[in-house]
């Protein structure tokens, strides 16, 4: 395997797990640990990762796939795990908010097939269409300005509708976290302000994201750790991040 191929493989491992260890990579690729360290240094210089003692984590500047419509089938099994955990938190006859999120699409499918009687408000068209097939669920769309990249509504008009409700639970998507100031991030101001409005209107606030997103962030900070009830994730991040979350009083589900 050429060095470039090995570095691409290391980067794929990082995208899947959020971190890598020099010793494990050395055994996996059957090269020396010094060779792996040189690979990690090259990737770090290119802004792809951040080296740590004994390994590396994803760079906070790692670019995510930006369009929600392009992420529907990305990490689908992980999203199903998160959705199942979220489903178990929802009680009969509650009013909940489902934010624009490909993981919430999976949660909507589970709710559609459940026997729960609910009121569900959402600003994502995919979710509205899925839930509309279950007569036990009262489905309410926010309306507002339609954004094709997320197949949903964001901005002032959607926010005004959201503010009129009192949710038992809000399930919010995220593009990552900034561990330097304990903030939760998304791609832009319209999405961020819409998420913030839903959280402010809810008694319980959950951020749903895959484990890998604990290792990078996006450009707009819409909330902080002490604003939420819990992170719902497919797998716990490393012990340093778990410790930071615990110190902030945030649960991991």
C-alpha positions in Angstrom: 0.0 0.0 0.0 1.3 3.4 -0.9 1.6 6.1 1.7 -1.2 8.2 0.1 -3.5 5.2 0.2 -2.7 4.4 3.8 -3.3 8.1 4.8 -6.7 8.0 3.0 -7.5 4.8 5.0 -6.5 6.4 8.2 -8.8 9.3 7.5 -11.7 7.0 6.8 -11.0 5.3 10.2 -11.2 8.8 11.8 -14.5 9.6 10.2 -15.9 6.3 11.5 -14.6 6.3 15.1 -13.5 9.9 15.8 -10.0 8.9 17.0 -7.1 6.5 16.1 -4.2 5.0 18.0 -0.6 4.7 16.6 -0.1 1.2 17.9 -3.4 -0.1 16.4 -2.7 1.5 13.0 0.8 0.1 13.0 -0.6 -3.4 13.5 -3.5 -2.8 11.0 -1.2 -1.6 8.1 1.8 -3.7 9.1 4.2 -0.7 9.2 6.3 0.8 12.0 4.9 3.1 14.5 7.3 5.8 13.2 5.8 5.4 9.8 2.3 5.9 11.2 3.4 9.0 13.1 4.7 10.5 9.8 1.3 9.8 8.2 -0.5 11.5 11.1 1.9 14.5 10.9 1.1 14.9 7.2 -2.6 14.7 7.8 -2.3 17.2 10.6 -0.4 19.6 8.4 -3.3 19.3 5.8 -5.8 20.1 8.5 -7.4 16.7 8.6 -6.7 15.7 12.1 -5.2 16.8 15.4 -2.4 14.6 16.9 -2.8 13.5 20.5 -0.6 11.5 22.8 -0.5 8.0 21.2 -2.8 8.8 18.3 -5.0 11.4 16.8 -8.5 12.8 16.7 -10.5 14.5 13.9 -9.6 18.1 13.4 -12.3 20.6 14.7 -12.1 22.0 11.2 -13.0 18.7 9.4 -15.6 19.5 6.8 -19.0 17.7 7.0 -21.2 16.9 4.1 -23.4 20.0 4.2 -26.7 19.1 2.6 -29.1 17.2 4.7 -30.6 15.6 1.6 -27.2 14.1 0.8 -26.8 12.7 4.3 -30.0 10.6 4.5 -28.2 7.2 4.0 -24.9 8.2 5.7 -24.2 6.1 8.9 -27.8 4.8 8.7 -27.2 2.1 11.3 -25.9 4.5 13.8 -28.8 6.8 13.3 -31.2 3.9 13.9 -29.5 3.2 17.2 -29.9 6.9 18.3 -33.5 7.0 17.1 -34.4 3.9 19.1 -32.9 5.5 22.3 -35.0 8.6 21.6 -38.2 6.6 21.1 -37.8 5.1 24.5 -37.8 8.6 26.1 -41.1 9.6 24.5 -44.3 9.0 26.6 -47.8 8.6 25.3 -49.8 11.8 24.7 -46.8 14.1 24.7 -46.2 17.0 22.4 -42.8 16.9 20.8 -40.7 18.8 18.3 -38.6 17.0 15.7 -35.9 19.3 14.2 -34.4 19.1 10.7 -32.2 16.0 11.1 -31.6 12.8 9.2 -31.6 11.0 12.5 -35.0 12.4 13.2 -36.2 10.9 10.0 -35.4 7.5 11.5 -37.1 8.5 14.7 -40.2 9.5 12.7 -40.3 6.0 11.1 -40.3 4.4 14.6 -43.0 6.7 15.8 -45.1 6.0 12.7 -45.0 2.3 13.5 -45.6 2.7 17.2 -48.9 2.9 19.1 -48.1 6.2 20.8 -50.7 9.0 20.7 -48.7 12.2 20.1 -48.7 15.7 18.8 -45.6 16.2 16.7 -44.4 19.5 15.4 -41.7 19.6 12.8 -40.0 21.9 10.3 -38.8 19.1 8.0 -41.0 17.9 5.1 -39.6 14.3 5.2 -40.8 13.9 8.8 -44.2 15.4 8.1 -44.8 13.0 5.2 -43.7 9.9 7.3 -45.9 10.7 10.3 -48.9 11.7 8.3 -49.6 8.0 7.6 -50.3 7.4 11.3 -53.8 8.6 12.4 -52.8 8.3 16.1 -50.3 11.2 15.6 -51.4 14.8 15.1 -48.8 16.2 12.8 -48.1 20.0 12.5 -45.7 21.7 10.1 -44.2 25.0 11.0 -44.3 26.5 7.5 -42.0 29.3 6.6 -39.2 29.8 4.1 -38.4 26.5 2.4 -34.7 25.6 2.1 -34.1 22.9 -0.5 -30.8 21.7 0.9 -32.5 20.6 4.1 -36.0 19.9 2.7 -37.5 22.0 5.5 -38.4 25.4 6.9 -36.1 27.8 8.8 -36.0 31.4 9.8 -38.3 34.0 11.3 -41.7 32.6 10.0 -40.9 29.1 11.3 -39.6 30.5 14.6 -42.9 32.4 15.2 -44.9 29.2 14.9 -42.5 27.3 17.1 -42.7 29.9 19.9 -46.5 29.4 20.2 -46.0 25.8 21.5 -44.9 24.3 24.8 -43.1 21.0 24.0 -42.6 18.1 26.4 -39.5 17.2 24.4 -37.4 18.6 21.6 -35.1 16.4 19.5 -32.4 18.6 17.9 -29.8 17.7 15.3 -26.3 19.0 15.4 -23.2 19.2 13.2 -20.8 18.9 16.0 -19.5 20.5 19.2 -16.8 22.9 20.1 -15.1 21.4 23.2 -13.1 24.6 23.8 -16.2 26.5 25.1 -18.8 23.6 25.4 -20.9 24.9 22.6 -23.2 23.0 20.2 -22.9 24.0 16.5 -24.7 23.9 13.2 -24.1 25.2 9.7 -25.7 28.6 9.7 -27.6 31.3 11.5 -31.1 30.5 10.2 -30.9 26.8 11.2 -29.2 27.8 14.5 -31.9 30.3 15.5 -34.7 27.9 14.6 -33.1 25.2 16.7 -32.7 27.6 19.6 -36.4 28.6 19.5 -37.4 24.9 19.7 -35.2 24.3 22.7 -36.5 27.4 24.5 -40.0 26.2 24.0 -39.3 22.7 25.4 -39.1 21.2 28.9 -36.6 18.5 27.9 -34.0 19.2 25.2 -32.0 16.4 23.5 -29.2 16.8 21.0 -29.0 13.8 18.6 -25.7 13.1 16.9 -23.3 10.3 16.1 -20.2 9.8 18.2 -17.9 11.2 15.5 -19.5 14.6 15.8 -18.0 15.1 19.3 -14.6 15.6 17.5 -15.4 18.5 15.2 -17.6 21.5 14.9 -19.3 23.8 12.5 -19.5 27.6 12.2 -22.7 28.7 14.2 -23.0 28.1 17.9 -26.7 27.7 18.8 -26.5 26.3 22.3 -24.2 25.2 25.1 -23.9 22.0 27.2 -25.7 23.5 30.2 -28.8 24.3 28.0 -29.6 20.7 27.2 -31.0 17.6 29.0 -28.8 15.1 27.3 -26.9 14.0 24.2 -28.3 11.0 22.5 -25.6 9.2 20.6 -24.9 5.7 19.1 -21.7 5.3 21.2 -20.0 7.2 24.0 -17.0 9.4 23.0 -13.6 9.1 24.7 -13.2 9.5 28.5 -12.0 13.1 28.3 -15.1 14.2 26.5 -17.3 12.2 28.8 -15.6 13.9 31.8 -16.3 17.3 30.3 -19.9 16.5 29.7 -20.3 15.1 33.2 -18.7 18.3 34.7 -21.2 20.3 32.8 -24.1 18.2 34.2 -25.0 16.8 30.8 -26.2 13.2 30.5 -25.2 10.8 27.7 -28.0 8.5 26.5 
